[in-house]
Structures are given as C-alpha cells and as structure tokens.
Amino acid sequence: DLKTTEGLVAHRYIEKLFEEGREEMVAFYEKLSDEERKQRITSAICEKGAILLLSEYKMELHRFYTCLDSSVSELMKIIARLNLVPTGCEVELDVDLEGIGTFGGSVDMMLKNERGEWVIFDFKWSESQSYMERLKKNKAFQLELYKQAVLKQYGEEAKVVGTAYYLFPLKKLYTRDFESTENIERVELDDEGLQRNL
C-alpha cells in the first residue's frame, strides 16, 4: 500500500531529523538547505520505502518529496509556535495499565513545554477527517492510551498537557488542547463526546 509506505518514510524522516538535531531539532531543520533536506528524505525512502524509487512511481515520488518537505516545514513552525521542545521520536512505552494490562507502544513524538510538561504528537499520512471526528466524539483512544502510558512510565510528577494528531498531507495539527491558529485546529467535543468518558 503506497500510503502506508509514504507514512513509514515520513516517520523515518522525522526520526532522522531528531537524531541529528535532538532538542534543537527545529533550529537544526531551519539551517538545512533544500538539497540537504532532499538528501535526508531520499535516505528515509531508501530505508523504508524503496518501492517509491521504481520508475512507475516517478510522478508520485516527485509529489511525495514536495508534500513531505512542505509538511515537515509546517510541523517545525507549529512546534516553534507552541514553544515546544522535542525530547524523543518513536519513544517506546512498556507499562501495565489498570484495566488493560500490559501496554506496549511507540509514541511518534514526545515534546515538552517551557514548564517541563509533556505533549504527545501522533503522526498520520492521511487526509481522513476521522481523526478530527475521534477527537470530537472523545474516541481518540490511541492518544489516551499514550497519555496514560506516559504518566505511568515517567511517574507521578509527570504531567501530559497536550495530545494531537498531525496529518502530513493536510499539514494540520488536530488537538483538543491548544488554541486554533495557523495549521492548528482545536477540536471541541460534540454532544456525544461530552457524554463519553475515556
């Protein structure tokens, strides 16, 4: 599935940027030339999506490069706008959650605000409005599980003040925890969501 492949490449590209820039990822990214960004995208494609290099995907590959580059550029602006500092990509969680048992997962990106409180981003290579709907109806179970796992793994002093889906093709962050601004959409609970308790 091409969309799944593109999602894997996007995740790997972000992970590579974090590996190089760490907590200074945004500043590191801003200093990269167009050619340096393209080289890193190509490296991620070679690792996670070599099928995109086949001749029959030439047009798709060009579209993908453009979309991923502009989407990651917008993601970096969002991180800076929210005054967040990336602390990890593909962060492994392995905890026992009450009522669930053993939970293992990998958080796409963990960040901290200026008060040292956690924020969780879940990346999607999708244009589906279903992620916004999950937030509206209080059915964002994956984000809630990540939140509970982070609290369990990092102890009682840990505080998660935000979770969000970032949809790469739309260049948009969907959340219930931050105010709407450019490329950030705050999703309010609808009547069904107000009645549901995660």
Rosetta silent file (secondary structure, phi, psi, omega in degrees, C-alpha in Angstrom):
SEQUENCE: DLKTTEGLVAHRYIEKLFEEGREEMVAFYEKLSDEERKQRITSAICEKGAILLLSEYKMELHRFYTCLDSSVSELMKIIARLNLVPTGCEVELDVDLEGIGTFGGSVDMMLKNERGEWVIFDFKWSESQSYMERLKKNKAFQLELYKQAVLKQYGEEAKVVGTAYYLFPLKKLYTRDFESTENIERVELDDEGLQRNL
SCORE:     score description
SCORE:     0.000 S_00000001
   1 L     0.000  122.737 -174.831    0.000    0.000    0.000 S_00000001
   2 H   -64.002  -41.380 -179.425    1.564    3.256   -1.181 S_00000001
   3 H   -63.753  -39.832  177.175    0.063    5.440    1.569 S_00000001
   4 H   -62.886  -43.780  178.244    1.405    3.123    4.269 S_00000001
   5 H   -60.450  -46.170  179.719    4.846    3.236    2.640 S_00000001
   6 H   -62.355  -36.823  176.871    4.760    7.025    2.470 S_00000001
   7 H   -64.281  -42.004  178.070    3.764    7.129    6.134 S_00000001
   8 H   -62.731  -41.170  178.504    6.698    4.914    7.102 S_00000001
   9 H   -65.023  -44.223 -179.999    9.081    7.156    5.162 S_00000001
  10 H   -59.799  -45.054  177.774    7.631   10.300    6.776 S_00000001
  11 H   -59.685  -44.723 -178.452    8.068    8.794   10.250 S_00000001
  12 H   -65.991  -38.554  179.099   11.658    7.793    9.475 S_00000001
  13 H   -61.644  -46.192  177.513   12.479   11.241    8.077 S_00000001
  14 H   -61.592  -43.362 -179.867   11.240   12.935   11.265 S_00000001
  15 H   -61.087  -41.657  178.767   13.129   10.397   13.365 S_00000001
  16 H   -64.218  -41.266  178.170   16.352   11.103   11.417 S_00000001
  17 H   -61.639  -40.333  178.768   15.909   14.852   11.904 S_00000001
  18 H   -67.007  -41.809  179.586   15.503   14.302   15.635 S_00000001
  19 H   -56.966  -35.871 -178.968   18.568   12.025   15.769 S_00000001
  20 H   -83.419  -40.969 -173.316   20.624   14.837   14.255 S_00000001
  21 H   -98.310  -18.919 -177.144   19.073   17.857   15.964 S_00000001
  22 H    48.842 -133.236 -178.042   17.817   16.375   19.253 S_00000001
  23 H   -65.348  -18.769  178.064   16.212   19.110   21.404 S_00000001
  24 H   -96.963   24.586 -174.930   17.442   21.692   18.858 S_00000001
  25 H   -53.895  -43.762 -177.640   15.639   19.877   16.039 S_00000001
  26 H   -64.375  -47.868  179.097   13.695   22.934   14.858 S_00000001
  27 H   -63.345  -40.642  177.684   16.790   25.158   14.682 S_00000001
  28 H   -59.389  -47.398 -178.448   18.734   22.324   13.024 S_00000001
  29 H   -60.868  -43.876 -177.092   15.993   21.886   10.405 S_00000001
  30 H   -62.327  -24.690 -179.814   15.820   25.610    9.653 S_00000001
  31 H   -85.293  -12.634 -178.337   19.546   25.619    8.783 S_00000001
  32 L   -71.854  138.819  174.560   19.258   22.778    6.252 S_00000001
  33 L   -77.969  167.568  176.159   19.426   23.699    2.579 S_00000001
  34 H   -55.542  -43.490 -178.315   16.876   22.366    0.094 S_00000001
  35 H   -65.859  -40.124  179.022   19.473   19.854   -1.100 S_00000001
  36 H   -65.703  -38.575  176.561   20.283   18.691    2.441 S_00000001
  37 H   -65.502  -43.750 -179.809   16.579   18.127    3.171 S_00000001
  38 H   -61.215  -40.699  178.183   16.174   16.231   -0.114 S_00000001
  39 H   -60.840  -40.824 -179.060   19.174   14.018    0.748 S_00000001
  40 H   -70.718  -37.002  175.524   17.614   13.139    4.101 S_00000001
  41 H   -64.582  -44.305  178.845   14.241   12.375    2.513 S_00000001
  42 H   -59.627  -41.683  177.851   15.995   10.159   -0.059 S_00000001
  43 H   -61.330  -43.132  178.336   17.816    8.336    2.731 S_00000001
  44 H   -64.731  -37.359  177.294   14.489    7.715    4.527 S_00000001
  45 H   -63.834  -44.996  179.645   12.980    6.447    1.257 S_00000001
  46 H   -60.904  -35.081 -179.282   15.888    4.035    0.775 S_00000001
  47 H   -78.428  -40.549 -169.248   15.395    2.723    4.326 S_00000001
  48 H  -121.461   -8.843 -174.647   11.607    2.497    4.496 S_00000001
  49 L  -153.444   46.910 -176.480   10.102    2.940    1.036 S_00000001
  50 H   -58.225  -22.903  178.034   12.403    1.862   -1.785 S_00000001
  51 H   -56.953  -29.647  179.694    9.342    0.930   -3.845 S_00000001
  52 H   -65.629  -17.228 -179.306    8.887    4.672   -4.431 S_00000001
  53 H   -84.785   -7.093  176.986   12.126    4.651   -6.438 S_00000001
  54 L   -65.808  146.612 -175.239   10.638    2.359   -9.111 S_00000001
  55 H   -57.755  -33.232 -178.677   10.143    4.068  -12.477 S_00000001
  56 H   -69.348  -12.323  178.743    6.354    3.624  -12.397 S_00000001
  57 H  -106.215   17.500 -176.164    6.236    5.837   -9.286 S_00000001
  58 H   -56.168  -47.548 -179.923    8.285    8.699  -10.746 S_00000001
  59 H   -66.632  -42.538  179.306    5.388   11.189  -10.694 S_00000001
  60 H   -63.867  -38.449 -179.744    4.256   10.030   -7.252 S_00000001
  61 H   -61.922  -44.380  178.553    7.805   10.328   -5.941 S_00000001
  62 H   -62.100  -45.001  178.569    8.043   13.974   -7.009 S_00000001
  63 H   -61.342  -41.655 -178.824    4.650   14.734   -5.434 S_00000001
  64 H   -64.605  -46.630  177.366    5.704   12.908   -2.267 S_00000001
  65 H   -53.733  -49.572 -177.190    9.003   14.821   -1.930 S_00000001
  66 H   -62.432  -46.290 -178.424    7.164   18.131   -2.278 S_00000001
  67 H   -64.854  -47.065 -178.017    4.382   17.188    0.133 S_00000001
  68 H   -64.510  -43.929 -178.856    6.693   15.752    2.795 S_00000001
  69 H   -60.752  -48.082 -178.493    9.121   18.668    2.610 S_00000001
  70 H   -69.831  -33.760 -179.712    6.411   21.316    2.956 S_00000001
  71 H   -69.196  -41.623  178.937    4.564   19.332    5.636 S_00000001
  72 H   -68.988  -36.008  175.294    7.648   18.884    7.817 S_00000001
  73 H   -59.073  -42.711  178.744    8.443   22.572    7.365 S_00000001
  74 H   -68.682  -38.823  177.320    4.964   23.389    8.700 S_00000001
  75 H   -59.147  -42.694  179.465    5.366   20.907   11.567 S_00000001
  76 H   -63.215  -38.744  177.506    8.557   22.684   12.632 S_00000001
  77 H   -64.754  -39.900  178.903    6.722   26.032   12.595 S_00000001
  78 H   -63.555  -45.573  178.975    3.939   24.553   14.738 S_00000001
  79 H   -58.301  -45.153  179.976    6.454   23.199   17.268 S_00000001
  80 H   -66.392  -42.376 -178.385    8.120   26.621   17.435 S_00000001
  81 H   -61.635  -35.359 -179.545    4.776   28.466   17.635 S_00000001
  82 L   -87.517    2.668 -178.989    3.722   26.320   20.598 S_00000001
  83 L    54.977   46.026  179.937    7.127   26.825   22.288 S_00000001
  84 L  -104.671  153.892  177.091    7.703   23.079   22.461 S_00000001
  85 E  -121.215  119.818  176.427   10.984   21.184   22.601 S_00000001
  86 E   -63.464  135.060  178.366   11.178   17.716   21.018 S_00000001
  87 E  -118.418  -13.233  178.850   12.503   15.163   23.504 S_00000001
  88 E  -176.264  151.487  174.057   12.087   11.937   21.556 S_00000001
  89 E  -125.152  142.568 -177.906   10.819   10.226   18.422 S_00000001
  90 E    52.307   50.327 -177.798    9.450    6.694   18.283 S_00000001
  91 E   -78.114  120.465 -178.558    9.605    6.594   22.089 S_00000001
  92 E   -77.308  133.267  175.436    8.942    3.075   23.355 S_00000001
  93 E  -120.279  135.263  178.841    6.448    2.672   26.189 S_00000001
  94 E  -145.612   97.728 -174.463    6.059   -0.581   28.105 S_00000001
  95 E  -140.900  167.063  170.298    3.792   -0.364   31.151 S_00000001
  96 E  -100.196  122.530  178.757    0.926   -2.053   32.944 S_00000001
  97 E  -107.084  134.606 -179.240   -2.246   -0.001   32.687 S_00000001
  98 L   -57.736  130.590  178.458   -5.106   -0.518   35.101 S_00000001
  99 L    83.259  -10.079 -178.233   -7.981   -2.332   33.427 S_00000001
 100 L  -118.835  -41.052 -175.169   -5.891   -3.102   30.340 S_00000001
 101 E    97.490 -148.888 -177.383   -2.791   -4.949   31.488 S_00000001
 102 E   -66.987  128.341  177.655    0.497   -4.802   29.627 S_00000001
 103 E  -126.659  124.603  175.285    0.607   -1.981   27.112 S_00000001
 104 E  -123.477  133.997  179.471    3.467   -1.501   24.678 S_00000001
 105 E  -158.245  172.853  179.968    3.530    1.257   22.147 S_00000001
 106 E  -130.641  115.686 -179.533    5.721    3.714   20.361 S_00000001
 107 E   -82.907  127.950 -176.682    4.930    7.435   20.542 S_00000001
 108 E   -59.198  -47.978  176.818    5.782    9.213   17.302 S_00000001
 109 E  -148.730  131.358  172.571    6.988   12.377   19.020 S_00000001
 110 E  -112.289  137.939 -178.134    7.220   13.469   22.622 S_00000001
 111 E  -134.631  165.309  173.940    7.805   17.109   23.414 S_00000001
 112 E  -129.270  148.474  174.139    7.953   19.327   26.473 S_00000001
 113 L   -89.936 -175.909 -176.040    6.729   22.855   27.047 S_00000001
 114 L   -66.569  -16.336  177.768    8.634   25.551   28.961 S_00000001
 115 L   -94.554    3.179  179.590    7.269   24.157   32.272 S_00000001
 116 L    79.994   17.423  179.715    8.613   20.669   31.525 S_00000001
 117 L   -91.008  147.568 -174.990    5.154   19.216   30.873 S_00000001
 118 E   -79.363  147.991  170.115    4.687   16.534   28.225 S_00000001
 119 E  -134.102  139.052 -177.152    2.995   16.867   24.836 S_00000001
 120 E  -118.520  126.685  173.558    2.364   13.881   22.555 S_00000001
 121 E  -111.351  133.695  173.599    2.125   14.047   18.739 S_00000001
 122 E  -114.147  121.085 -176.057    0.843   11.114   16.717 S_00000001
 123 E   -90.590  140.009  177.554    1.729   11.346   13.013 S_00000001
 124 E  -135.129  134.905  171.820   -0.592   10.164   10.253 S_00000001
 125 L   -97.055   80.765 -172.180   -0.072   10.042    6.500 S_00000001
 126 L  -157.274  151.829  172.604   -3.756   10.564    5.853 S_00000001
 127 L  -109.866    8.514 -175.337   -6.271   13.145    4.713 S_00000001
 128 L   -67.374  137.764  175.111   -9.079   11.439    6.599 S_00000001
 129 L   -80.573   -0.105 -177.061  -11.343   13.549    8.758 S_00000001
 130 H   -62.971  -29.473 -179.847  -11.747   10.502   11.022 S_00000001
 131 H   -70.516  -38.105  174.416   -9.027   11.764   13.358 S_00000001
 132 H   -65.039  -40.595  179.042  -10.877   15.020   13.897 S_00000001
 133 H   -63.648  -38.411  178.109  -14.057   13.019   14.452 S_00000001
 134 H   -61.121  -41.599  178.085  -12.336   10.856   17.069 S_00000001
 135 H   -66.354  -43.497  179.730  -11.394   13.983   18.986 S_00000001
 136 H   -58.847  -42.163 -173.927  -14.924   15.429   18.651 S_00000001
 137 L   -93.783    8.458 -179.466  -16.548   12.255   19.912 S_00000001
 138 L    58.179   41.861  179.713  -13.940   11.645   22.638 S_00000001
 139 L  -118.235   23.288  178.787  -12.874    8.442   20.870 S_00000001
 140 L   -82.113   65.543 -173.033   -9.160    9.225   20.434 S_00000001
 141 H   -61.315  -39.386 -178.978   -8.298    6.003   22.266 S_00000001
 142 H   -60.946  -45.869  178.735   -4.749    5.784   20.903 S_00000001
 143 H   -63.387  -39.696  179.724   -3.881    9.262   22.200 S_00000001
 144 H   -66.455  -40.805  177.189   -5.478    8.492   25.565 S_00000001
 145 H   -62.775  -43.198  176.909   -3.549    5.224   25.880 S_00000001
 146 H   -59.989  -43.648 -179.283   -0.304    7.039   25.074 S_00000001
 147 H   -60.291  -48.772 -179.418   -1.133    9.685   27.653 S_00000001
 148 H   -64.075  -37.889  179.703   -1.846    7.125   30.376 S_00000001
 149 H   -67.572  -39.134  177.541    1.288    5.135   29.461 S_00000001
 150 H   -63.294  -45.120  178.928    3.491    8.249   29.618 S_00000001
 151 H   -59.792  -41.696 -179.492    2.086    9.110   33.046 S_00000001
 152 H   -69.401  -44.209 -175.352    2.754    5.557   34.248 S_00000001
 153 H   -70.586  -34.875 -174.096    6.236    5.302   32.715 S_00000001
 154 H  -101.550    1.203  170.957    7.506    8.703   33.878 S_00000001
 155 L    93.385  174.043 -174.025    5.961    8.724   37.341 S_00000001
 156 L   -63.039  -28.511 -178.953    3.573   10.758   39.421 S_00000001
 157 L   -75.960  -14.540 -179.693    5.395   14.050   38.800 S_00000001
 158 L   -69.133  144.427  177.112    4.812   13.698   35.051 S_00000001
 159 L  -139.254  127.087  176.762    2.065   15.792   33.521 S_00000001
 160 E  -102.397  116.167 -176.101    0.705   15.483   29.964 S_00000001
 161 E  -105.582   -2.502  179.624   -0.839   18.787   28.898 S_00000001
 162 E  -163.930  142.530  170.913   -1.453   18.039   25.235 S_00000001
 163 E  -134.782  151.824 -178.068   -2.026   15.335   22.668 S_00000001
 164 E  -160.860  153.611  168.277   -2.552   15.787   18.957 S_00000001
 165 E   -99.487  133.085  171.130   -2.730   14.136   15.567 S_00000001
 166 E  -111.944  118.075 -179.793   -0.551   15.668   12.845 S_00000001
 167 E   -97.404  106.306 -175.363   -1.796   14.814    9.360 S_00000001
 168 H   -53.519  -52.381 -176.295    1.140   15.203    6.976 S_00000001
 169 H   -62.532  -28.939 -179.818   -0.786   15.618    3.686 S_00000001
 170 H   -89.468  -13.496 -177.752   -3.049   18.280    5.215 S_00000001
 171 L    56.205   45.384 -173.561   -0.185   19.997    7.098 S_00000001
 172 E  -139.007  139.522  175.996   -2.508   20.293   10.054 S_00000001
 173 E  -102.636  123.056  176.767   -2.407   19.520   13.763 S_00000001
 174 E  -106.093  128.284 -174.339   -5.716   18.396   15.284 S_00000001
 175 E  -153.529  161.690  169.671   -5.976   18.727   19.054 S_00000001
 176 L  -108.405    1.455 -168.951   -8.308   19.469   21.938 S_00000001
 177 L  -110.661  -12.266 -179.883   -5.516   21.019   23.985 S_00000001
 178 L  -124.180  153.168  179.174   -4.167   24.015   22.054 S_00000001
 179 L   -69.516  149.923  176.828   -5.867   27.081   20.622 S_00000001
 180 L   -69.134  129.970  171.433   -6.580   27.225   16.899 S_00000001
 181 E  -145.279 -168.212  179.912   -4.016   29.159   14.908 S_00000001
 182 L   -56.009  120.317  177.998   -2.464   28.722   11.510 S_00000001
 183 L    66.028   13.758  170.774   -2.380   24.958   10.769 S_00000001
 184 E  -123.243  125.034  178.198   -3.559   24.056   14.278 S_00000001
 185 E  -117.647  116.542  174.913   -7.216   23.168   14.691 S_00000001
 186 E   -80.273  125.633 -177.518   -8.668   22.930   18.154 S_00000001
 187 L  -104.480  121.547  178.581  -11.447   20.351   18.072 S_00000001
 188 L   -88.568  147.903  175.552  -14.271   20.792   20.550 S_00000001
 189 L   -65.159  137.561  171.855  -16.223   17.853   21.915 S_00000001
 190 L   -87.519 -176.314 -176.633  -19.632   17.381   20.346 S_00000001
 191 H   -58.256  -41.650  178.804  -22.670   16.255   22.387 S_00000001
 192 H   -63.747  -42.980 -179.614  -21.715   12.580   22.060 S_00000001
 193 H   -65.166  -34.677  178.410  -18.147   13.323   23.109 S_00000001
 194 H   -65.158  -26.906 -178.176  -19.279   15.304   26.141 S_00000001
 195 H   -89.474  -12.856 -177.114  -21.149   12.232   27.377 S_00000001
 196 L   -96.831  133.453  178.304  -18.261    9.792   26.830 S_00000001
 197 L  -114.985  114.365 -179.765  -15.586    9.398   29.458 S_00000001
 198 L   -72.201    0.000    0.000  -12.355    7.759   28.249 S_00000001
